[in-house]
Amino acid sequence: MKLLNKVAIVTGSSRGIGRAIAKLFAENGAKVIVNYLNSEEVANQFVSELKGNGLIAESFKADISKELEVKQLINFAVDTFGGVDILVNNAGIVSDKEWNQKTVEEWQRLLNTNLIGQFLTSKHVAEHLQKSNAGRIINISSTNATKTLSPYSMDYDATKAGVISLTKNLAIALQPNVLVNAILPGWVDTDMNRELEDSYIAEEKEKIFVKRFGKPEEIANVALFLASEDASFVNGSIIEVDGGT
């Protein structure tokens, strides 16, 4: 078990990539906080499934764009499990529409969740990670930050590009005790992406070298690597996981 007795907070982990990361971490011995915002029933059912398999997890509702709720999330983890060793900044939102129809309020909403939220969680968990023998921050960005650009999602793209800069700066700020890295997933087969039109999915798959979307578990495998001692000399790195594009 690569994360035995480590305490991990995974934001936005009731579904999709976050859920896969939380599950794999728990299976590798971590005590996991499953963070959610709107999916209380789904999150609680997920935690029940983990506990039913003898794994250790608790759920906690928090909007990571709100500083008070971030503090409450981290305090819950510390009070429940005695500290925090790993933070996975996974929570994020997207709003696809014509770029010139996007409002300032919509831009601000994405910035608050996708970028400022990652800053807030990192800021308030830092002191606890510094006390750990294996402090880790893993930020989930996107290949939209670097090469999969679309005017429909320019606000999302901008926030995910900001996550790359945040990652590199945090790696400097928290050296030498906390390792900070980012994963940039490409297309992943999640509930959200299954709602796309079949013709569009087919076109996008043709652009990928392996001719398919990734699985959430394939992103989770990279997160496990970064959270474990296998990545003890990996810091400030940006890892694209997109099947080749």
Protein Blocks (a to p, Z undefined) as FASTA:
>chain_A
ZZgoiacddehilgcjllmmmmmmmmnopacddddfklmmlmmmmmmmmmmnopacdddd
ddfkbmklmmmmmmmmmmmnopafbdcdfbccdddddfklpcfklmmmmmmmmmmmmmmm
mmmmmmmmmmpmbbccdddddfklmmmccfklmmmmmmmmmmmmmmmmmmmmmpckbccd
dddddddddfklmmpcfklmmmmmmmpmnlpacdfklmmmmmmmmmmmklmmgghiacdd
ehpZZ
